[in-house]
Amino acid sequence: MASNGITEIERGDLSLGEQAYRSLRIALMGGVFLPGDRLPIRRVAAALGTSPMPARAALGRLVSEQVLEVLPSGTAAVPRL
């Protein structure tokens, strides 16, 4: 696990977007991010050690799965319970 609480995924044949998605999902399910936390793309990219593109793809996928929500500002956030 990285010092920021996000688990690093075995790279293997996974795309950067898939690696980012899996790492971010594990972090969300593990409580690294709390309800109401905003997840700006650059913050997520920095935490994952990637460029913004894989982070954007991971956030978009988690929004489509309704794990995250999009605020009126366009920023992804962990839904409040």
Biopython code that builds the backbone (N, CA, C, O; Angstrom):
import numpy as np
from Bio.PDB.StructureBuilder import StructureBuilder

atoms = [
    (1, "MET", "N", (0.863, -1.168, 0.000)),
    (1, "MET", "CA", (0.000, 0.000, 0.000)),
    (1, "MET", "C", (0.907, 1.227, 0.000)),
    (1, "MET", "O", (1.888, 1.289, 0.740)),
    (2, "ALA", "N", (0.569, 2.186, -0.828)),
    (2, "ALA", "CA", (1.326, 3.428, -0.895)),
    (2, "ALA", "C", (1.083, 4.245, 0.369)),
    (2, "ALA", "O", (0.133, 3.996, 1.111)),
    (3, "SER", "N", (1.956, 5.227, 0.603)),
    (3, "SER", "CA", (1.843, 6.029, 1.823)),
    (3, "SER", "C", (0.548, 6.844, 1.880)),
    (3, "SER", "O", (0.151, 7.294, 2.955)),
    (4, "ASN", "N", (-0.116, 7.039, 0.730)),
    (4, "ASN", "CA", (-1.358, 7.811, 0.696)),
    (4, "ASN", "C", (-2.583, 6.943, 0.962)),
    (4, "ASN", "O", (-3.708, 7.442, 0.922)),
    (5, "GLY", "N", (-2.388, 5.659, 1.232)),
    (5, "GLY", "CA", (-3.493, 4.770, 1.539)),
    (5, "GLY", "C", (-4.077, 4.073, 0.331)),
    (5, "GLY", "O", (-4.983, 3.251, 0.469)),
    (6, "ILE", "N", (-3.573, 4.385, -0.852)),
    (6, "ILE", "CA", (-4.088, 3.755, -2.063)),
    (6, "ILE", "C", (-3.216, 2.558, -2.409)),
    (6, "ILE", "O", (-1.998, 2.689, -2.534)),
    (7, "THR", "N", (-3.828, 1.401, -2.563)),
    (7, "THR", "CA", (-3.130, 0.173, -2.871)),
    (7, "THR", "C", (-2.624, 0.194, -4.307)),
    (7, "THR", "O", (-3.348, 0.552, -5.236)),
    (8, "GLU", "N", (-1.365, -0.199, -4.463)),
    (8, "GLU", "CA", (-0.823, -0.305, -5.805)),
    (8, "GLU", "C", (-1.207, -1.669, -6.367)),
    (8, "GLU", "O", (-1.096, -2.683, -5.679)),
    (9, "ILE", "N", (-1.653, -1.690, -7.608)),
    (9, "ILE", "CA", (-2.109, -2.901, -8.274)),
    (9, "ILE", "C", (-0.974, -3.478, -9.113)),
    (9, "ILE", "O", (-0.196, -2.730, -9.705)),
    (10, "GLU", "N", (-0.876, -4.796, -9.164)),
    (10, "GLU", "CA", (0.080, -5.435, -10.063)),
    (10, "GLU", "C", (-0.175, -4.944, -11.476)),
    (10, "GLU", "O", (-1.306, -4.999, -11.959)),
    (11, "ARG", "N", (0.849, -4.472, -12.131)),
    (11, "ARG", "CA", (0.662, -3.878, -13.449)),
    (11, "ARG", "C", (0.308, -4.914, -14.506)),
    (11, "ARG", "O", (-0.684, -4.744, -15.214)),
    (12, "GLY", "N", (1.081, -5.969, -14.633)),
    (12, "GLY", "CA", (0.787, -7.005, -15.626)),
    (12, "GLY", "C", (0.425, -6.416, -16.969)),
    (12, "GLY", "O", (1.123, -5.541, -17.482)),
    (13, "ASP", "N", (-0.653, -6.887, -17.534)),
    (13, "ASP", "CA", (-1.116, -6.422, -18.840)),
    (13, "ASP", "C", (-2.221, -5.385, -18.724)),
    (13, "ASP", "O", (-2.869, -5.076, -19.723)),
    (14, "LEU", "N", (-2.453, -4.844, -17.547)),
    (14, "LEU", "CA", (-3.537, -3.891, -17.358)),
    (14, "LEU", "C", (-3.159, -2.516, -17.887)),
    (14, "LEU", "O", (-2.016, -2.077, -17.754)),
    (15, "SER", "N", (-4.125, -1.847, -18.485)),
    (15, "SER", "CA", (-3.910, -0.471, -18.934)),
    (15, "SER", "C", (-3.773, 0.439, -17.711)),
    (15, "SER", "O", (-4.167, 0.070, -16.605)),
    (16, "LEU", "N", (-3.212, 1.625, -17.922)),
    (16, "LEU", "CA", (-3.104, 2.579, -16.820)),
    (16, "LEU", "C", (-4.485, 2.945, -16.279)),
    (16, "LEU", "O", (-4.654, 3.116, -15.071)),
    (17, "GLY", "N", (-5.474, 3.065, -17.171)),
    (17, "GLY", "CA", (-6.833, 3.373, -16.744)),
    (17, "GLY", "C", (-7.404, 2.278, -15.861)),
    (17, "GLY", "O", (-8.062, 2.564, -14.861)),
    (18, "GLU", "N", (-7.159, 1.037, -16.221)),
    (18, "GLU", "CA", (-7.650, -0.099, -15.426)),
    (18, "GLU", "C", (-6.933, -0.164, -14.080)),
    (18, "GLU", "O", (-7.558, -0.423, -13.052)),
    (19, "GLN", "N", (-5.631, 0.070, -14.087)),
    (19, "GLN", "CA", (-4.877, 0.093, -12.832)),
    (19, "GLN", "C", (-5.408, 1.186, -11.909)),
    (19, "GLN", "O", (-5.604, 0.964, -10.714)),
    (20, "ALA", "N", (-5.637, 2.370, -12.478)),
    (20, "ALA", "CA", (-6.154, 3.498, -11.697)),
    (20, "ALA", "C", (-7.535, 3.170, -11.141)),
    (20, "ALA", "O", (-7.820, 3.441, -9.974)),
    (21, "TYR", "N", (-8.386, 2.589, -11.973)),
    (21, "TYR", "CA", (-9.743, 2.213, -11.551)),
    (21, "TYR", "C", (-9.692, 1.236, -10.382)),
    (21, "TYR", "O", (-10.365, 1.439, -9.372)),
    (22, "ARG", "N", (-8.909, 0.194, -10.516)),
    (22, "ARG", "CA", (-8.853, -0.826, -9.462)),
    (22, "ARG", "C", (-8.286, -0.261, -8.170)),
    (22, "ARG", "O", (-8.804, -0.541, -7.089)),
    (23, "SER", "N", (-7.226, 0.529, -8.272)),
    (23, "SER", "CA", (-6.625, 1.127, -7.073)),
    (23, "SER", "C", (-7.601, 2.074, -6.384)),
    (23, "SER", "O", (-7.736, 2.055, -5.160)),
    (24, "LEU", "N", (-8.276, 2.896, -7.170)),
    (24, "LEU", "CA", (-9.212, 3.858, -6.602)),
    (24, "LEU", "C", (-10.419, 3.152, -5.991)),
    (24, "LEU", "O", (-10.896, 3.558, -4.931)),
    (25, "ARG", "N", (-10.909, 2.125, -6.628)),
    (25, "ARG", "CA", (-12.052, 1.375, -6.091)),
    (25, "ARG", "C", (-11.693, 0.723, -4.748)),
    (25, "ARG", "O", (-12.480, 0.764, -3.802)),
    (26, "ILE", "N", (-10.514, 0.131, -4.676)),
    (26, "ILE", "CA", (-10.065, -0.485, -3.424)),
    (26, "ILE", "C", (-9.964, 0.575, -2.331)),
    (26, "ILE", "O", (-10.366, 0.341, -1.191)),
    (27, "ALA", "N", (-9.424, 1.744, -2.684)),
    (27, "ALA", "CA", (-9.300, 2.839, -1.707)),
    (27, "ALA", "C", (-10.673, 3.294, -1.224)),
    (27, "ALA", "O", (-10.864, 3.534, -0.032)),
    (28, "LEU", "N", (-11.618, 3.411, -2.135)),
    (28, "LEU", "CA", (-12.969, 3.833, -1.763)),
    (28, "LEU", "C", (-13.630, 2.806, -0.854)),
    (28, "LEU", "O", (-14.232, 3.164, 0.158)),
    (29, "MET", "N", (-13.520, 1.547, -1.208)),
    (29, "MET", "CA", (-14.150, 0.494, -0.414)),
    (29, "MET", "C", (-13.448, 0.318, 0.925)),
    (29, "MET", "O", (-14.044, -0.174, 1.882)),
    (30, "GLY", "N", (-12.180, 0.720, 0.994)),
    (30, "GLY", "CA", (-11.418, 0.591, 2.230)),
    (30, "GLY", "C", (-11.527, 1.795, 3.147)),
    (30, "GLY", "O", (-10.910, 1.820, 4.212)),
    (31, "GLY", "N", (-12.301, 2.791, 2.748)),
    (31, "GLY", "CA", (-12.516, 3.948, 3.605)),
    (31, "GLY", "C", (-11.422, 4.996, 3.578)),
    (31, "GLY", "O", (-11.358, 5.848, 4.465)),
    (32, "VAL", "N", (-10.553, 4.945, 2.563)),
    (32, "VAL", "CA", (-9.505, 5.964, 2.446)),
    (32, "VAL", "C", (-10.136, 7.334, 2.208)),
    (32, "VAL", "O", (-9.647, 8.349, 2.704)),
    (33, "PHE", "N", (-11.222, 7.349, 1.447)),
    (33, "PHE", "CA", (-11.969, 8.580, 1.187)),
    (33, "PHE", "C", (-13.298, 8.477, 1.932)),
    (33, "PHE", "O", (-13.936, 7.424, 1.941)),
    (34, "LEU", "N", (-13.700, 9.561, 2.542)),
    (34, "LEU", "CA", (-14.915, 9.585, 3.363)),
    (34, "LEU", "C", (-16.085, 10.196, 2.606)),
    (34, "LEU", "O", (-15.872, 10.953, 1.659)),
    (35, "PRO", "N", (-17.326, 9.884, 3.004)),
    (35, "PRO", "CA", (-18.485, 10.509, 2.370)),
    (35, "PRO", "C", (-18.347, 12.035, 2.372)),
    (35, "PRO", "O", (-18.019, 12.644, 3.390)),
    (36, "GLY", "N", (-18.602, 12.623, 1.225)),
    (36, "GLY", "CA", (-18.493, 14.065, 1.068)),
    (36, "GLY", "C", (-17.147, 14.520, 0.533)),
    (36, "GLY", "O", (-17.014, 15.661, 0.091)),
    (37, "ASP", "N", (-16.139, 13.644, 0.564)),
    (37, "ASP", "CA", (-14.829, 14.021, 0.025)),
    (37, "ASP", "C", (-14.924, 14.299, -1.464)),
    (37, "ASP", "O", (-15.522, 13.533, -2.219)),
    (38, "ARG", "N", (-14.326, 15.405, -1.872)),
    (38, "ARG", "CA", (-14.238, 15.741, -3.293)),
    (38, "ARG", "C", (-12.984, 15.084, -3.851)),
    (38, "ARG", "O", (-11.960, 14.999, -3.174)),
    (39, "LEU", "N", (-13.076, 14.622, -5.087)),
    (39, "LEU", "CA", (-11.960, 13.941, -5.726)),
    (39, "LEU", "C", (-11.598, 14.624, -7.046)),
    (39, "LEU", "O", (-11.918, 14.111, -8.119)),
    (40, "PRO", "N", (-10.932, 15.776, -6.970)),
    (40, "PRO", "CA", (-10.507, 16.443, -8.197)),
    (40, "PRO", "C", (-9.529, 15.561, -8.980)),
    (40, "PRO", "O", (-8.723, 14.842, -8.389)),
    (41, "ILE", "N", (-9.605, 15.621, -10.278)),
    (41, "ILE", "CA", (-8.787, 14.751, -11.131)),
    (41, "ILE", "C", (-7.308, 14.863, -10.795)),
    (41, "ILE", "O", (-6.628, 13.843, -10.679)),
    (42, "ARG", "N", (-6.800, 16.066, -10.638)),
    (42, "ARG", "CA", (-5.360, 16.222, -10.362)),
    (42, "ARG", "C", (-4.965, 15.621, -9.019)),
    (42, "ARG", "O", (-3.879, 15.055, -8.891)),
    (43, "ARG", "N", (-5.823, 15.735, -8.027)),
    (43, "ARG", "CA", (-5.540, 15.132, -6.712)),
    (43, "ARG", "C", (-5.505, 13.615, -6.825)),
    (43, "ARG", "O", (-4.617, 12.966, -6.271)),
    (44, "VAL", "N", (-6.467, 13.054, -7.541)),
    (44, "VAL", "CA", (-6.523, 11.602, -7.723)),
    (44, "VAL", "C", (-5.314, 11.130, -8.520)),
    (44, "VAL", "O", (-4.695, 10.125, -8.170)),
    (45, "ALA", "N", (-4.972, 11.844, -9.586)),
    (45, "ALA", "CA", (-3.812, 11.479, -10.405)),
    (45, "ALA", "C", (-2.535, 11.483, -9.561)),
    (45, "ALA", "O", (-1.716, 10.570, -9.666)),
    (46, "ALA", "N", (-2.372, 12.497, -8.738)),
    (46, "ALA", "CA", (-1.185, 12.573, -7.885)),
    (46, "ALA", "C", (-1.153, 11.415, -6.893)),
    (46, "ALA", "O", (-0.102, 10.815, -6.669)),
    (47, "ALA", "N", (-2.294, 11.105, -6.305)),
    (47, "ALA", "CA", (-2.367, 10.010, -5.334)),
    (47, "ALA", "C", (-2.067, 8.663, -5.984)),
    (47, "ALA", "O", (-1.471, 7.783, -5.364)),
    (48, "LEU", "N", (-2.486, 8.513, -7.239)),
    (48, "LEU", "CA", (-2.271, 7.258, -7.962)),
    (48, "LEU", "C", (-0.912, 7.202, -8.633)),
    (48, "LEU", "O", (-0.464, 6.131, -9.042)),
    (49, "GLY", "N", (-0.252, 8.348, -8.750)),
    (49, "GLY", "CA", (1.035, 8.393, -9.445)),
    (49, "GLY", "C", (0.888, 8.273, -10.949)),
    (49, "GLY", "O", (1.757, 7.717, -11.622)),
    (50, "THR", "N", (-0.224, 8.801, -11.485)),
    (50, "THR", "CA", (-0.473, 8.737, -12.922)),
    (50, "THR", "C", (-0.694, 10.145, -13.464)),
    (50, "THR", "O", (-0.695, 11.126, -12.721)),
    (51, "SER", "N", (-0.878, 10.213, -14.766)),
    (51, "SER", "CA", (-1.279, 11.473, -15.380)),
    (51, "SER", "C", (-2.791, 11.635, -15.170)),
    (51, "SER", "O", (-3.450, 10.708, -14.700)),
    (52, "PRO", "N", (-3.338, 12.793, -15.512)),
    (52, "PRO", "CA", (-4.782, 12.985, -15.321)),
    (52, "PRO", "C", (-5.672, 12.062, -16.168)),
    (52, "PRO", "O", (-6.785, 11.745, -15.751)),
    (53, "MET", "N", (-5.217, 11.634, -17.322)),
    (53, "MET", "CA", (-6.095, 10.827, -18.191)),
    (53, "MET", "C", (-6.543, 9.504, -17.556)),
    (53, "MET", "O", (-7.744, 9.233, -17.555)),
    (54, "PRO", "N", (-5.648, 8.666, -17.016)),
    (54, "PRO", "CA", (-6.125, 7.437, -16.362)),
    (54, "PRO", "C", (-6.995, 7.732, -15.141)),
    (54, "PRO", "O", (-7.945, 7.001, -14.861)),
    (55, "ALA", "N", (-6.669, 8.805, -14.417)),
    (55, "ALA", "CA", (-7.483, 9.185, -13.262)),
    (55, "ALA", "C", (-8.880, 9.582, -13.712)),
    (55, "ALA", "O", (-9.866, 9.190, -13.088)),
    (56, "ARG", "N", (-8.976, 10.354, -14.786)),
    (56, "ARG", "CA", (-10.279, 10.779, -15.328)),
    (56, "ARG", "C", (-11.091, 9.548, -15.753)),
    (56, "ARG", "O", (-12.288, 9.466, -15.479)),
    (57, "ALA", "N", (-10.441, 8.604, -16.415)),
    (57, "ALA", "CA", (-11.134, 7.389, -16.859)),
    (57, "ALA", "C", (-11.654, 6.596, -15.657)),
    (57, "ALA", "O", (-12.783, 6.107, -15.669)),
    (58, "ALA", "N", (-10.822, 6.473, -14.623)),
    (58, "ALA", "CA", (-11.228, 5.728, -13.421)),
    (58, "ALA", "C", (-12.397, 6.412, -12.726)),
    (58, "ALA", "O", (-13.356, 5.752, -12.325)),
    (59, "LEU", "N", (-12.321, 7.723, -12.584)),
    (59, "LEU", "CA", (-13.416, 8.466, -11.943)),
    (59, "LEU", "C", (-14.705, 8.330, -12.749)),
    (59, "LEU", "O", (-15.776, 8.117, -12.181)),
    (60, "GLY", "N", (-14.602, 8.452, -14.062)),
    (60, "GLY", "CA", (-15.784, 8.325, -14.917)),
    (60, "GLY", "C", (-16.436, 6.961, -14.790)),
    (60, "GLY", "O", (-17.661, 6.844, -14.757)),
    (61, "ARG", "N", (-15.618, 5.950, -14.722)),
    (61, "ARG", "CA", (-16.156, 4.589, -14.585)),
    (61, "ARG", "C", (-16.849, 4.413, -13.235)),
    (61, "ARG", "O", (-17.909, 3.792, -13.154)),
    (62, "LEU", "N", (-16.255, 4.956, -12.182)),
    (62, "LEU", "CA", (-16.861, 4.849, -10.858)),
    (62, "LEU", "C", (-18.142, 5.676, -10.755)),
    (62, "LEU", "O", (-19.061, 5.302, -10.026)),
    (63, "VAL", "N", (-18.209, 6.782, -11.469)),
    (63, "VAL", "CA", (-19.455, 7.567, -11.536)),
    (63, "VAL", "C", (-20.525, 6.750, -12.255)),
    (63, "VAL", "O", (-21.673, 6.702, -11.812)),
    (64, "SER", "N", (-20.153, 6.107, -13.362)),
    (64, "SER", "CA", (-21.140, 5.324, -14.118)),
    (64, "SER", "C", (-21.649, 4.134, -13.313)),
    (64, "SER", "O", (-22.775, 3.680, -13.518)),
    (65, "GLU", "N", (-20.830, 3.631, -12.406)),
    (65, "GLU", "CA", (-21.238, 2.528, -11.522)),
    (65, "GLU", "C", (-21.954, 3.036, -10.265)),
    (65, "GLU", "O", (-22.351, 2.246, -9.408)),
    (66, "GLN", "N", (-22.114, 4.340, -10.164)),
    (66, "GLN", "CA", (-22.770, 5.006, -9.043)),
    (66, "GLN", "C", (-22.035, 4.811, -7.718)),
    (66, "GLN", "O", (-22.644, 4.867, -6.649)),
    (67, "VAL", "N", (-20.725, 4.582, -7.795)),
    (67, "VAL", "CA", (-19.891, 4.522, -6.603)),
    (67, "VAL", "C", (-19.530, 5.950, -6.188)),
    (67, "VAL", "O", (-19.382, 6.242, -5.002)),
    (68, "LEU", "N", (-19.389, 6.837, -7.183)),
    (68, "LEU", "CA", (-19.139, 8.257, -6.964)),
    (68, "LEU", "C", (-20.265, 9.055, -7.587)),
    (68, "LEU", "O", (-21.026, 8.540, -8.405)),
    (69, "GLU", "N", (-20.367, 10.324, -7.192)),
    (69, "GLU", "CA", (-21.339, 11.222, -7.801)),
    (69, "GLU", "C", (-20.591, 12.411, -8.382)),
    (69, "GLU", "O", (-19.439, 12.664, -8.028)),
    (70, "VAL", "N", (-21.246, 13.132, -9.267)),
    (70, "VAL", "CA", (-20.657, 14.337, -9.845)),
    (70, "VAL", "C", (-21.373, 15.546, -9.255)),
    (70, "VAL", "O", (-22.598, 15.647, -9.302)),
    (71, "LEU", "N", (-20.591, 16.447, -8.708)),
    (71, "LEU", "CA", (-21.133, 17.678, -8.146)),
    (71, "LEU", "C", (-21.441, 18.662, -9.271)),
    (71, "LEU", "O", (-20.939, 18.490, -10.381)),
    (72, "PRO", "N", (-22.252, 19.688, -9.016)),
    (72, "PRO", "CA", (-22.553, 20.687, -10.050)),
    (72, "PRO", "C", (-21.297, 21.321, -10.663)),
    (72, "PRO", "O", (-21.321, 21.759, -11.813)),
    (73, "SER", "N", (-20.207, 21.370, -9.897)),
    (73, "SER", "CA", (-18.949, 21.939, -10.411)),
    (73, "SER", "C", (-18.254, 21.003, -11.391)),
    (73, "SER", "O", (-17.308, 21.405, -12.068)),
    (74, "GLY", "N", (-18.720, 19.749, -11.472)),
    (74, "GLY", "CA", (-18.102, 18.763, -12.355)),
    (74, "GLY", "C", (-17.094, 17.876, -11.650)),
    (74, "GLY", "O", (-16.554, 16.948, -12.252)),
    (75, "THR", "N", (-16.837, 18.153, -10.387)),
    (75, "THR", "CA", (-15.888, 17.364, -9.604)),
    (75, "THR", "C", (-16.582, 16.101, -9.074)),
    (75, "THR", "O", (-17.734, 16.147, -8.642)),
    (76, "ALA", "N", (-15.868, 14.988, -9.116)),
    (76, "ALA", "CA", (-16.392, 13.751, -8.542)),
    (76, "ALA", "C", (-16.295, 13.826, -7.026)),
    (76, "ALA", "O", (-15.401, 14.476, -6.485)),
    (77, "ALA", "N", (-17.213, 13.161, -6.346)),
    (77, "ALA", "CA", (-17.216, 13.145, -4.886)),
    (77, "ALA", "C", (-17.778, 11.828, -4.386)),
    (77, "ALA", "O", (-18.544, 11.148, -5.069)),
    (78, "VAL", "N", (-17.373, 11.493, -3.170)),
    (78, "VAL", "CA", (-17.915, 10.305, -2.502)),
    (78, "VAL", "C", (-19.303, 10.696, -1.993)),
    (78, "VAL", "O", (-19.431, 11.677, -1.259)),
    (79, "PRO", "N", (-20.339, 9.951, -2.366)),
    (79, "PRO", "CA", (-21.691, 10.304, -1.928)),
    (79, "PRO", "C", (-21.820, 10.292, -0.406)),
    (79, "PRO", "O", (-21.215, 9.474, 0.288)),
    (80, "ARG", "N", (-22.619, 11.216, 0.080)),
    (80, "ARG", "CA", (-22.943, 11.227, 1.523)),
    (80, "ARG", "C", (-24.022, 10.178, 1.752)),
    (80, "ARG", "O", (-24.878, 9.953, 0.897)),
    (81, "LEU", "N", (-23.971, 9.559, 2.882)),
    (81, "LEU", "CA", (-24.949, 8.512, 3.207)),
    (81, "LEU", "C", (-26.267, 9.102, 3.648)),
    (81, "LEU", "O", (-27.201, 8.362, 3.958)),
]
sb = StructureBuilder()
sb.init_structure("model")
sb.init_model(0)
sb.init_chain("A")
sb.init_seg("    ")
for serial, (resi, resn, name, xyz) in enumerate(atoms, 1):
    if name == "N":
        sb.init_residue(resn, " ", resi, " ")
    sb.init_atom(name, np.array(xyz, "f"), 0.0, 1.0, " ", f" {name:<3s}", serial, name[0])
structure = sb.get_structure()
